[in-house]
């Protein structure tokens, strides 16, 4: 039987972000604070809110908590039915936060609605790439996108106006076509990595070509390029669970390969402008704003985060709780607790040090994510997502 977790975390704790890599505490927070508006740029035809305000909200992970691939986990439907009224309307602010990124929010909302037998609106979905729509600094620049699915449509829906795909580079930059200037795509100045591609070797080769030529893959490599194109990487999950009995390689594994190739060829570390998706602060800040939008722009006192991955769901929720503890305005508005829940294997040991993978569990976090044992501790262990919802409702009933 799988078990799950829950326990209160009080964000009054005086803890700084020194244990978190600068890519998480600076880049993501900077982009969020400098770009985000009160409405999170949610399209007007997607906006909606609850008929009354609540003091709590819920963030649900999808894969491993509600679904296993395309199969619904039995407890999921029962759990969600307890959060809606007789008209199938949610009684609490609810957001579904997933590191999936091969589709748009509307498609994912329709999929969840169909599988879970409830109505999920697009504004209740946060995909790994969703926060890109607030990074307006890059929207007018030519971006090279890598991933699966309709990557051009995804990028355009997020606000990017000049999009070049890996496939276009592959088609338009063979040696014989280099003289056909009318067919050559615009030179990319930013790289967006949506998710793991289908053909890893092709994407790795062309991404390295672009990085070592500063956006001009038809020219010779510079083993020591003076600058590196900005990279926005979505979803750093090393592994993820589908229907298969063992975890599958995730986008984090592809990023690991890209980092290794770049380091081997240049002697330098690959740098990211921003990392999106759980466990990044930006993703949780973005999700919290959407919860507030549902709640008539009122701050929430407690957010319950339900997930199954220590390095994404639990680490990310605890990291955001730590961030909230340092925000005076958050305290004044009542953001007092961030309760973290998860579904995982309780028999898997937590590593005490990032470099101790030989004798303990291998550290599966992204390269720029510094291991902090405290951030890997879930708040409470329960049996499944239904038990997590029951716990939340019981807590709210006792506090009423």
Buried (B, 14 or more C-beta within 10 A) or exposed (E): EEBBBBEEBEBEEEBEBEBBBEBBBBBBBEBBEEBBEEBBBBEEEBEBBBEEBBBBBBBBBBBBBBBBEEEBBEBBBEBBBEBBEEEEEBBBBBBBBBBBBBBBBEBBBBBBBEBBEBBBBBBBBBBBBBBBBBBEEBBEBBBBBBBBBBBBEBBBBBBBEBBBBBBBBBEBBEEEEEEEEEEBBBBBBBBBBBBBBEEBEBBBBBBBBBBBBBBBBBEEBEEEBEEBBBBBBBBBBBBBBBEEEEBBBBBBBBBBBBBEBBEEBBEEEBBBBBBBBBBBBBBBBBBBBBBBBBBEEBBBBBBBBBBBBBBBBBBBBBBBBBBBBBEEEBBEBEBBBBBBBBBBEEEEEEBEEEEEEEEEEEBBBBBBBBBBEEBBBBBBBBBBBBBBBBBBBEBBEEEE
